[in-house]
Amino acid sequence: MTDAHPALSAEEFTSLIEVGKGEAQQEIPQLHWERLVGLGYAVRRLGELGLTASGLRRLALGE
């Protein structure tokens, strides 16, 4: 059985928060955005990161 909410490090969760800021986001480490995209929490479109519905739910749940 897989974990419904894979563990994120504190730094990865901070990056998720940054992605949630939209255009106001600051740069996040490449490894973080790659993992967030891989987990389905973020999507990269035209070079910009945005949250998916799963990412929004994860933010609402907190760390």
PDB file of N, CA, C, O and CB in Angstrom:
ATOM      1  N   MET A   1       0.844  -1.182   0.000  1.00  0.00           N
ATOM      2  CA  MET A   1       0.000   0.000   0.000  1.00  0.00           C
ATOM      3  C   MET A   1       0.885   1.239   0.000  1.00  0.00           C
ATOM      4  O   MET A   1       1.895   1.275   0.702  1.00  0.00           O
ATOM      5  CB  MET A   1      -0.958   0.001   1.219  1.00  0.00           C
ATOM      6  N   THR A   2       0.524   2.240  -0.768  1.00  0.00           N
ATOM      7  CA  THR A   2       1.326   3.454  -0.832  1.00  0.00           C
ATOM      8  C   THR A   2       0.761   4.508   0.103  1.00  0.00           C
ATOM      9  O   THR A   2      -0.428   4.511   0.422  1.00  0.00           O
ATOM     10  CB  THR A   2       1.388   3.989  -2.266  1.00  0.00           C
ATOM     11  N   ASP A   3       1.630   5.393   0.531  1.00  0.00           N
ATOM     12  CA  ASP A   3       1.232   6.493   1.399  1.00  0.00           C
ATOM     13  C   ASP A   3       0.442   7.501   0.575  1.00  0.00           C
ATOM     14  O   ASP A   3       0.895   7.926  -0.487  1.00  0.00           O
ATOM     15  CB  ASP A   3       2.471   7.164   2.065  1.00  0.00           C
ATOM     16  N   ALA A   4      -0.741   7.886   1.059  1.00  0.00           N
ATOM     17  CA  ALA A   4      -1.581   8.834   0.330  1.00  0.00           C
ATOM     18  C   ALA A   4      -0.931  10.210   0.251  1.00  0.00           C
ATOM     19  O   ALA A   4      -1.173  10.963  -0.693  1.00  0.00           O
ATOM     20  CB  ALA A   4      -2.951   8.942   0.990  1.00  0.00           C
ATOM     21  N   HIS A   5      -0.113  10.534   1.235  1.00  0.00           N
ATOM     22  CA  HIS A   5       0.561  11.828   1.284  1.00  0.00           C
ATOM     23  C   HIS A   5       2.043  11.591   1.548  1.00  0.00           C
ATOM     24  O   HIS A   5       2.467  11.559   2.704  1.00  0.00           O
ATOM     25  CB  HIS A   5      -0.063  12.753   2.379  1.00  0.00           C
ATOM     26  N   PRO A   6       2.842  11.425   0.483  1.00  0.00           N
ATOM     27  CA  PRO A   6       4.276  11.178   0.680  1.00  0.00           C
ATOM     28  C   PRO A   6       4.912  12.273   1.532  1.00  0.00           C
ATOM     29  O   PRO A   6       4.554  13.447   1.438  1.00  0.00           O
ATOM     30  CB  PRO A   6       4.994  11.085  -0.675  1.00  0.00           C
ATOM     31  N   ALA A   7       5.848  11.864   2.351  1.00  0.00           N
ATOM     32  CA  ALA A   7       6.517  12.810   3.243  1.00  0.00           C
ATOM     33  C   ALA A   7       7.304  13.842   2.441  1.00  0.00           C
ATOM     34  O   ALA A   7       8.008  13.513   1.486  1.00  0.00           O
ATOM     35  CB  ALA A   7       7.449  12.067   4.215  1.00  0.00           C
ATOM     36  N   LEU A   8       7.165  15.085   2.854  1.00  0.00           N
ATOM     37  CA  LEU A   8       7.971  16.170   2.299  1.00  0.00           C
ATOM     38  C   LEU A   8       8.865  16.673   3.421  1.00  0.00           C
ATOM     39  O   LEU A   8       8.442  16.760   4.574  1.00  0.00           O
ATOM     40  CB  LEU A   8       7.073  17.330   1.707  1.00  0.00           C
ATOM     41  N   SER A   9      10.094  17.000   3.076  1.00  0.00           N
ATOM     42  CA  SER A   9      10.965  17.618   4.072  1.00  0.00           C
ATOM     43  C   SER A   9      10.425  19.019   4.357  1.00  0.00           C
ATOM     44  O   SER A   9       9.609  19.543   3.598  1.00  0.00           O
ATOM     45  CB  SER A   9      12.463  17.670   3.578  1.00  0.00           C
ATOM     46  N   ALA A  10      10.877  19.611   5.437  1.00  0.00           N
ATOM     47  CA  ALA A  10      10.449  20.973   5.770  1.00  0.00           C
ATOM     48  C   ALA A  10      10.803  21.930   4.634  1.00  0.00           C
ATOM     49  O   ALA A  10      10.039  22.843   4.323  1.00  0.00           O
ATOM     50  CB  ALA A  10      11.101  21.443   7.092  1.00  0.00           C
ATOM     51  N   GLU A  11      11.965  21.717   4.018  1.00  0.00           N
ATOM     52  CA  GLU A  11      12.397  22.583   2.926  1.00  0.00           C
ATOM     53  C   GLU A  11      11.520  22.394   1.689  1.00  0.00           C
ATOM     54  O   GLU A  11      11.199  23.363   1.001  1.00  0.00           O
ATOM     55  CB  GLU A  11      13.861  22.307   2.579  1.00  0.00           C
ATOM     56  N   GLU A  12      11.131  21.144   1.405  1.00  0.00           N
ATOM     57  CA  GLU A  12      10.257  20.881   0.261  1.00  0.00           C
ATOM     58  C   GLU A  12       8.877  21.492   0.487  1.00  0.00           C
ATOM     59  O   GLU A  12       8.268  22.021  -0.443  1.00  0.00           O
ATOM     60  CB  GLU A  12      10.134  19.368   0.012  1.00  0.00           C
ATOM     61  N   PHE A  13       8.386  21.419   1.722  1.00  0.00           N
ATOM     62  CA  PHE A  13       7.085  22.015   2.015  1.00  0.00           C
ATOM     63  C   PHE A  13       7.156  23.535   1.862  1.00  0.00           C
ATOM     64  O   PHE A  13       6.214  24.156   1.369  1.00  0.00           O
ATOM     65  CB  PHE A  13       6.620  21.636   3.440  1.00  0.00           C
ATOM     66  N   THR A  14       8.259  24.124   2.281  1.00  0.00           N
ATOM     67  CA  THR A  14       8.453  25.564   2.090  1.00  0.00           C
ATOM     68  C   THR A  14       8.437  25.901   0.605  1.00  0.00           C
ATOM     69  O   THR A  14       7.889  26.929   0.204  1.00  0.00           O
ATOM     70  CB  THR A  14       9.779  26.029   2.734  1.00  0.00           C
ATOM     71  N   SER A  15       9.033  25.043  -0.208  1.00  0.00           N
ATOM     72  CA  SER A  15       9.005  25.254  -1.658  1.00  0.00           C
ATOM     73  C   SER A  15       7.583  25.135  -2.195  1.00  0.00           C
ATOM     74  O   SER A  15       7.201  25.876  -3.101  1.00  0.00           O
ATOM     75  CB  SER A  15       9.925  24.245  -2.367  1.00  0.00           C
ATOM     76  N   LEU A  16       6.799  24.213  -1.648  1.00  0.00           N
ATOM     77  CA  LEU A  16       5.401  24.076  -2.057  1.00  0.00           C
ATOM     78  C   LEU A  16       4.633  25.360  -1.746  1.00  0.00           C
ATOM     79  O   LEU A  16       3.812  25.810  -2.545  1.00  0.00           O
ATOM     80  CB  LEU A  16       4.742  22.868  -1.350  1.00  0.00           C
ATOM     81  N   ILE A  17       4.905  25.938  -0.588  1.00  0.00           N
ATOM     82  CA  ILE A  17       4.285  27.218  -0.220  1.00  0.00           C
ATOM     83  C   ILE A  17       4.678  28.295  -1.228  1.00  0.00           C
ATOM     84  O   ILE A  17       3.839  29.092  -1.651  1.00  0.00           O
ATOM     85  CB  ILE A  17       4.703  27.643   1.215  1.00  0.00           C
ATOM     86  N   GLU A  18       5.952  28.317  -1.610  1.00  0.00           N
ATOM     87  CA  GLU A  18       6.421  29.309  -2.590  1.00  0.00           C
ATOM     88  C   GLU A  18       5.697  29.146  -3.920  1.00  0.00           C
ATOM     89  O   GLU A  18       5.294  30.134  -4.533  1.00  0.00           O
ATOM     90  CB  GLU A  18       7.941  29.183  -2.801  1.00  0.00           C
ATOM     91  N   VAL A  19       5.531  27.912  -4.364  1.00  0.00           N
ATOM     92  CA  VAL A  19       4.823  27.670  -5.628  1.00  0.00           C
ATOM     93  C   VAL A  19       3.393  28.191  -5.517  1.00  0.00           C
ATOM     94  O   VAL A  19       2.844  28.720  -6.483  1.00  0.00           O
ATOM     95  CB  VAL A  19       4.825  26.152  -5.988  1.00  0.00           C
ATOM     96  N   GLY A  20       2.798  28.040  -4.347  1.00  0.00           N
ATOM     97  CA  GLY A  20       1.432  28.504  -4.131  1.00  0.00           C
ATOM     98  C   GLY A  20       1.277  30.015  -4.192  1.00  0.00           C
ATOM     99  O   GLY A  20       0.158  30.518  -4.292  1.00  0.00           O
ATOM    100  N   LYS A  21       2.373  30.737  -4.134  1.00  0.00           N
ATOM    101  CA  LYS A  21       2.317  32.201  -4.205  1.00  0.00           C
ATOM    102  C   LYS A  21       2.127  32.703  -5.630  1.00  0.00           C
ATOM    103  O   LYS A  21       1.954  33.902  -5.850  1.00  0.00           O
ATOM    104  CB  LYS A  21       3.583  32.801  -3.620  1.00  0.00           C
ATOM    105  N   GLY A  22       2.159  31.803  -6.588  1.00  0.00           N
ATOM    106  CA  GLY A  22       1.959  32.202  -7.981  1.00  0.00           C
ATOM    107  C   GLY A  22       3.100  33.062  -8.483  1.00  0.00           C
ATOM    108  O   GLY A  22       4.270  32.723  -8.309  1.00  0.00           O
ATOM    109  N   GLU A  23       2.756  34.170  -9.104  1.00  0.00           N
ATOM    110  CA  GLU A  23       3.769  35.037  -9.697  1.00  0.00           C
ATOM    111  C   GLU A  23       4.694  35.655  -8.659  1.00  0.00           C
ATOM    112  O   GLU A  23       5.781  36.120  -9.004  1.00  0.00           O
ATOM    113  CB  GLU A  23       3.105  36.128 -10.493  1.00  0.00           C
ATOM    114  N   ALA A  24       4.288  35.670  -7.407  1.00  0.00           N
ATOM    115  CA  ALA A  24       5.110  36.253  -6.346  1.00  0.00           C
ATOM    116  C   ALA A  24       6.166  35.278  -5.831  1.00  0.00           C
ATOM    117  O   ALA A  24       6.963  35.626  -4.959  1.00  0.00           O
ATOM    118  CB  ALA A  24       4.228  36.705  -5.195  1.00  0.00           C
ATOM    119  N   GLN A  25       6.172  34.053  -6.373  1.00  0.00           N
ATOM    120  CA  GLN A  25       7.097  33.048  -5.864  1.00  0.00           C
ATOM    121  C   GLN A  25       8.551  33.405  -6.138  1.00  0.00           C
ATOM    122  O   GLN A  25       8.886  34.038  -7.140  1.00  0.00           O
ATOM    123  CB  GLN A  25       6.782  31.706  -6.471  1.00  0.00           C
ATOM    124  N   GLN A  26       9.392  32.980  -5.220  1.00  0.00           N
ATOM    125  CA  GLN A  26      10.831  33.127  -5.391  1.00  0.00           C
ATOM    126  C   GLN A  26      11.365  31.830  -5.974  1.00  0.00           C
ATOM    127  O   GLN A  26      10.648  30.833  -6.065  1.00  0.00           O
ATOM    128  CB  GLN A  26      11.539  33.476  -4.040  1.00  0.00           C
ATOM    129  N   GLU A  27      12.617  31.856  -6.362  1.00  0.00           N
ATOM    130  CA  GLU A  27      13.235  30.656  -6.910  1.00  0.00           C
ATOM    131  C   GLU A  27      13.277  29.559  -5.853  1.00  0.00           C
ATOM    132  O   GLU A  27      13.529  29.820  -4.676  1.00  0.00           O
ATOM    133  CB  GLU A  27      14.653  30.962  -7.427  1.00  0.00           C
ATOM    134  N   ILE A  28      13.028  28.336  -6.289  1.00  0.00           N
ATOM    135  CA  ILE A  28      13.165  27.188  -5.400  1.00  0.00           C
ATOM    136  C   ILE A  28      14.176  26.240  -6.032  1.00  0.00           C
ATOM    137  O   ILE A  28      14.377  26.267  -7.247  1.00  0.00           O
ATOM    138  CB  ILE A  28      11.782  26.474  -5.153  1.00  0.00           C
ATOM    139  N   PRO A  29      14.816  25.401  -5.217  1.00  0.00           N
ATOM    140  CA  PRO A  29      15.814  24.476  -5.763  1.00  0.00           C
ATOM    141  C   PRO A  29      15.207  23.535  -6.810  1.00  0.00           C
ATOM    142  O   PRO A  29      14.067  23.088  -6.677  1.00  0.00           O
ATOM    143  CB  PRO A  29      16.445  23.656  -4.632  1.00  0.00           C
ATOM    144  N   GLN A  30      15.979  23.251  -7.835  1.00  0.00           N
ATOM    145  CA  GLN A  30      15.512  22.387  -8.916  1.00  0.00           C
ATOM    146  C   GLN A  30      15.063  21.032  -8.394  1.00  0.00           C
ATOM    147  O   GLN A  30      14.042  20.508  -8.841  1.00  0.00           O
ATOM    148  CB  GLN A  30      16.607  22.205  -9.954  1.00  0.00           C
ATOM    149  N   LEU A  31      15.806  20.455  -7.459  1.00  0.00           N
ATOM    150  CA  LEU A  31      15.411  19.148  -6.926  1.00  0.00           C
ATOM    151  C   LEU A  31      14.041  19.207  -6.260  1.00  0.00           C
ATOM    152  O   LEU A  31      13.282  18.239  -6.307  1.00  0.00           O
ATOM    153  CB  LEU A  31      16.453  18.647  -5.925  1.00  0.00           C
ATOM    154  N   HIS A  32      13.724  20.342  -5.642  1.00  0.00           N
ATOM    155  CA  HIS A  32      12.418  20.482  -4.993  1.00  0.00           C
ATOM    156  C   HIS A  32      11.306  20.521  -6.030  1.00  0.00           C
ATOM    157  O   HIS A  32      10.322  19.791  -5.913  1.00  0.00           O
ATOM    158  CB  HIS A  32      12.377  21.750  -4.125  1.00  0.00           C
ATOM    159  N   TRP A  33      11.458  21.380  -7.061  1.00  0.00           N
ATOM    160  CA  TRP A  33      10.360  21.463  -8.022  1.00  0.00           C
ATOM    161  C   TRP A  33      10.221  20.174  -8.811  1.00  0.00           C
ATOM    162  O   TRP A  33       9.109  19.792  -9.176  1.00  0.00           O
ATOM    163  CB  TRP A  33      10.572  22.633  -8.973  1.00  0.00           C
ATOM    164  N   GLU A  34      11.335  19.494  -9.081  1.00  0.00           N
ATOM    165  CA  GLU A  34      11.238  18.213  -9.781  1.00  0.00           C
ATOM    166  C   GLU A  34      10.451  17.202  -8.950  1.00  0.00           C
ATOM    167  O   GLU A  34       9.626  16.461  -9.485  1.00  0.00           O
ATOM    168  CB  GLU A  34      12.641  17.664 -10.097  1.00  0.00           C
ATOM    169  N   ARG A  35      10.709  17.174  -7.642  1.00  0.00           N
ATOM    170  CA  ARG A  35       9.992  16.237  -6.770  1.00  0.00           C
ATOM    171  C   ARG A  35       8.520  16.623  -6.656  1.00  0.00           C
ATOM    172  O   ARG A  35       7.646  15.757  -6.704  1.00  0.00           O
ATOM    173  CB  ARG A  35      10.639  16.197  -5.373  1.00  0.00           C
ATOM    174  N   LEU A  36       8.242  17.918  -6.506  1.00  0.00           N
ATOM    175  CA  LEU A  36       6.850  18.367  -6.404  1.00  0.00           C
ATOM    176  C   LEU A  36       6.071  18.030  -7.677  1.00  0.00           C
ATOM    177  O   LEU A  36       4.911  17.623  -7.609  1.00  0.00           O
ATOM    178  CB  LEU A  36       6.793  19.883  -6.135  1.00  0.00           C
ATOM    179  N   VAL A  37       6.706  18.200  -8.826  1.00  0.00           N
ATOM    180  CA  VAL A  37       6.069  17.833 -10.093  1.00  0.00           C
ATOM    181  C   VAL A  37       5.884  16.315 -10.150  1.00  0.00           C
ATOM    182  O   VAL A  37       4.820  15.833 -10.540  1.00  0.00           O
ATOM    183  CB  VAL A  37       6.914  18.329 -11.306  1.00  0.00           C
ATOM    184  N   GLY A  38       6.909  15.570  -9.765  1.00  0.00           N
ATOM    185  CA  GLY A  38       6.840  14.114  -9.787  1.00  0.00           C
ATOM    186  C   GLY A  38       5.757  13.549  -8.879  1.00  0.00           C
ATOM    187  O   GLY A  38       5.156  12.521  -9.188  1.00  0.00           O
ATOM    188  N   LEU A  39       5.511  14.221  -7.762  1.00  0.00           N
ATOM    189  CA  LEU A  39       4.471  13.782  -6.831  1.00  0.00           C
ATOM    190  C   LEU A  39       3.080  14.259  -7.243  1.00  0.00           C
ATOM    191  O   LEU A  39       2.078  13.871  -6.642  1.00  0.00           O
ATOM    192  CB  LEU A  39       4.786  14.279  -5.433  1.00  0.00           C
ATOM    193  N   GLY A  40       3.027  15.097  -8.264  1.00  0.00           N
ATOM    194  CA  GLY A  40       1.739  15.590  -8.732  1.00  0.00           C
ATOM    195  C   GLY A  40       1.232  16.808  -7.981  1.00  0.00           C
ATOM    196  O   GLY A  40       0.065  17.173  -8.120  1.00  0.00           O
ATOM    197  N   TYR A  41       2.089  17.446  -7.182  1.00  0.00           N
ATOM    198  CA  TYR A  41       1.690  18.631  -6.425  1.00  0.00           C
ATOM    199  C   TYR A  41       1.855  19.917  -7.228  1.00  0.00           C
ATOM    200  O   TYR A  41       1.245  20.937  -6.906  1.00  0.00           O
ATOM    201  CB  TYR A  41       2.496  18.723  -5.147  1.00  0.00           C
ATOM    202  N   ALA A  42       2.665  19.869  -8.254  1.00  0.00           N
ATOM    203  CA  ALA A  42       2.923  21.062  -9.065  1.00  0.00           C
ATOM    204  C   ALA A  42       3.026  20.651 -10.527  1.00  0.00           C
ATOM    205  O   ALA A  42       3.264  19.490 -10.857  1.00  0.00           O
ATOM    206  CB  ALA A  42       4.225  21.789  -8.602  1.00  0.00           C
ATOM    207  N   VAL A  43       2.839  21.636 -11.383  1.00  0.00           N
ATOM    208  CA  VAL A  43       2.976  21.426 -12.818  1.00  0.00           C
ATOM    209  C   VAL A  43       3.798  22.593 -13.361  1.00  0.00           C
ATOM    210  O   VAL A  43       3.687  23.725 -12.888  1.00  0.00           O
ATOM    211  CB  VAL A  43       1.566  21.321 -13.533  1.00  0.00           C
ATOM    212  N   ARG A  44       4.611  22.300 -14.345  1.00  0.00           N
ATOM    213  CA  ARG A  44       5.445  23.341 -14.948  1.00  0.00           C
ATOM    214  C   ARG A  44       4.887  23.641 -16.334  1.00  0.00           C
ATOM    215  O   ARG A  44       4.851  22.772 -17.205  1.00  0.00           O
ATOM    216  CB  ARG A  44       6.955  22.901 -15.026  1.00  0.00           C
ATOM    217  N   ARG A  45       4.452  24.883 -16.522  1.00  0.00           N
ATOM    218  CA  ARG A  45       3.906  25.314 -17.814  1.00  0.00           C
ATOM    219  C   ARG A  45       4.643  26.563 -18.265  1.00  0.00           C
ATOM    220  O   ARG A  45       4.728  27.550 -17.534  1.00  0.00           O
ATOM    221  CB  ARG A  45       2.371  25.583 -17.721  1.00  0.00           C
ATOM    222  N   LEU A  46       5.171  26.506 -19.470  1.00  0.00           N
ATOM    223  CA  LEU A  46       5.881  27.647 -20.047  1.00  0.00           C
ATOM    224  C   LEU A  46       6.936  28.201 -19.088  1.00  0.00           C
ATOM    225  O   LEU A  46       7.120  29.414 -18.983  1.00  0.00           O
ATOM    226  CB  LEU A  46       4.890  28.747 -20.419  1.00  0.00           C
ATOM    227  N   GLY A  47       7.620  27.299 -18.397  1.00  0.00           N
ATOM    228  CA  GLY A  47       8.695  27.695 -17.496  1.00  0.00           C
ATOM    229  C   GLY A  47       8.247  28.168 -16.131  1.00  0.00           C
ATOM    230  O   GLY A  47       9.081  28.520 -15.296  1.00  0.00           O
ATOM    231  N   GLU A  48       6.942  28.184 -15.885  1.00  0.00           N
ATOM    232  CA  GLU A  48       6.411  28.628 -14.594  1.00  0.00           C
ATOM    233  C   GLU A  48       5.817  27.445 -13.845  1.00  0.00           C
ATOM    234  O   GLU A  48       5.217  26.552 -14.445  1.00  0.00           O
ATOM    235  CB  GLU A  48       5.347  29.735 -14.785  1.00  0.00           C
ATOM    236  N   LEU A  49       5.990  27.450 -12.531  1.00  0.00           N
ATOM    237  CA  LEU A  49       5.402  26.409 -11.698  1.00  0.00           C
ATOM    238  C   LEU A  49       4.052  26.857 -11.171  1.00  0.00           C
ATOM    239  O   LEU A  49       3.855  28.025 -10.833  1.00  0.00           O
ATOM    240  CB  LEU A  49       6.337  26.049 -10.538  1.00  0.00           C
ATOM    241  N   GLY A  50       3.140  25.925 -11.108  1.00  0.00           N
ATOM    242  CA  GLY A  50       1.835  26.191 -10.522  1.00  0.00           C
ATOM    243  C   GLY A  50       1.380  24.976  -9.745  1.00  0.00           C
ATOM    244  O   GLY A  50       1.827  23.861 -10.013  1.00  0.00           O
ATOM    245  N   LEU A  51       0.503  25.180  -8.794  1.00  0.00           N
ATOM    246  CA  LEU A  51      -0.013  24.072  -7.999  1.00  0.00           C
ATOM    247  C   LEU A  51      -1.116  23.336  -8.737  1.00  0.00           C
ATOM    248  O   LEU A  51      -1.894  23.930  -9.484  1.00  0.00           O
ATOM    249  CB  LEU A  51      -0.528  24.573  -6.657  1.00  0.00           C
ATOM    250  N   THR A  52      -1.167  22.045  -8.516  1.00  0.00           N
ATOM    251  CA  THR A  52      -2.273  21.232  -8.997  1.00  0.00           C
ATOM    252  C   THR A  52      -3.312  21.169  -7.877  1.00  0.00           C
ATOM    253  O   THR A  52      -3.090  21.695  -6.787  1.00  0.00           O
ATOM    254  CB  THR A  52      -1.790  19.791  -9.424  1.00  0.00           C
ATOM    255  N   ALA A  53      -4.435  20.528  -8.149  1.00  0.00           N
ATOM    256  CA  ALA A  53      -5.455  20.343  -7.106  1.00  0.00           C
ATOM    257  C   ALA A  53      -4.857  19.565  -5.931  1.00  0.00           C
ATOM    258  O   ALA A  53      -5.161  19.856  -4.774  1.00  0.00           O
ATOM    259  CB  ALA A  53      -6.703  19.597  -7.675  1.00  0.00           C
ATOM    260  N   SER A  54      -4.014  18.584  -6.225  1.00  0.00           N
ATOM    261  CA  SER A  54      -3.361  17.817  -5.155  1.00  0.00           C
ATOM    262  C   SER A  54      -2.432  18.704  -4.331  1.00  0.00           C
ATOM    263  O   SER A  54      -2.357  18.570  -3.109  1.00  0.00           O
ATOM    264  CB  SER A  54      -2.570  16.636  -5.747  1.00  0.00           C
ATOM    265  N   GLY A  55      -1.732  19.603  -5.000  1.00  0.00           N
ATOM    266  CA  GLY A  55      -0.849  20.530  -4.302  1.00  0.00           C
ATOM    267  C   GLY A  55      -1.621  21.466  -3.387  1.00  0.00           C
ATOM    268  O   GLY A  55      -1.186  21.754  -2.272  1.00  0.00           O
ATOM    269  N   LEU A  56      -2.760  21.938  -3.859  1.00  0.00           N
ATOM    270  CA  LEU A  56      -3.606  22.803  -3.030  1.00  0.00           C
ATOM    271  C   LEU A  56      -4.111  22.055  -1.797  1.00  0.00           C
ATOM    272  O   LEU A  56      -4.139  22.602  -0.694  1.00  0.00           O
ATOM    273  CB  LEU A  56      -4.796  23.335  -3.848  1.00  0.00           C
ATOM    274  N   ARG A  57      -4.510  20.791  -2.000  1.00  0.00           N
ATOM    275  CA  ARG A  57      -4.969  19.986  -0.856  1.00  0.00           C
ATOM    276  C   ARG A  57      -3.832  19.755   0.131  1.00  0.00           C
ATOM    277  O   ARG A  57      -4.040  19.805   1.343  1.00  0.00           O
ATOM    278  CB  ARG A  57      -5.534  18.631  -1.335  1.00  0.00           C
ATOM    279  N   ARG A  58      -2.628  19.502  -0.386  1.00  0.00           N
ATOM    280  CA  ARG A  58      -1.482  19.263   0.498  1.00  0.00           C
ATOM    281  C   ARG A  58      -1.165  20.508   1.323  1.00  0.00           C
ATOM    282  O   ARG A  58      -0.848  20.405   2.508  1.00  0.00           O
ATOM    283  CB  ARG A  58      -0.246  18.841  -0.323  1.00  0.00           C
ATOM    284  N   LEU A  59      -1.249  21.676   0.703  1.00  0.00           N
ATOM    285  CA  LEU A  59      -1.039  22.921   1.448  1.00  0.00           C
ATOM    286  C   LEU A  59      -2.079  23.068   2.551  1.00  0.00           C
ATOM    287  O   LEU A  59      -1.757  23.483   3.665  1.00  0.00           O
ATOM    288  CB  LEU A  59      -1.094  24.136   0.502  1.00  0.00           C
ATOM    289  N   ALA A  60      -3.320  22.729   2.242  1.00  0.00           N
ATOM    290  CA  ALA A  60      -4.393  22.845   3.229  1.00  0.00           C
ATOM    291  C   ALA A  60      -4.172  21.896   4.408  1.00  0.00           C
ATOM    292  O   ALA A  60      -4.537  22.210   5.541  1.00  0.00           O
ATOM    293  CB  ALA A  60      -5.747  22.560   2.575  1.00  0.00           C
ATOM    294  N   LEU A  61      -3.572  20.731   4.133  1.00  0.00           N
ATOM    295  CA  LEU A  61      -3.296  19.764   5.198  1.00  0.00           C
ATOM    296  C   LEU A  61      -2.126  20.189   6.074  1.00  0.00           C
ATOM    297  O   LEU A  61      -2.048  19.812   7.243  1.00  0.00           O
ATOM    298  CB  LEU A  61      -3.014  18.399   4.601  1.00  0.00           C
ATOM    299  N   GLY A  62      -1.224  20.968   5.509  1.00  0.00           N
ATOM    300  CA  GLY A  62      -0.012  21.354   6.230  1.00  0.00           C
ATOM    301  C   GLY A  62       1.042  20.278   6.094  1.00  0.00           C
ATOM    302  O   GLY A  62       0.860  19.304   5.364  1.00  0.00           O
ATOM    303  N   GLU A  63       2.151  20.456   6.803  1.00  0.00           N
ATOM    304  CA  GLU A  63       3.271  19.517   6.701  1.00  0.00           C
ATOM    305  C   GLU A  63       2.821  18.152   7.119  1.00  0.00           C
ATOM    306  O   GLU A  63       3.613  17.210   7.106  1.00  0.00           O
ATOM    307  CB  GLU A  63       4.461  19.968   7.554  1.00  0.00           C
TER     308      GLU A  63
END
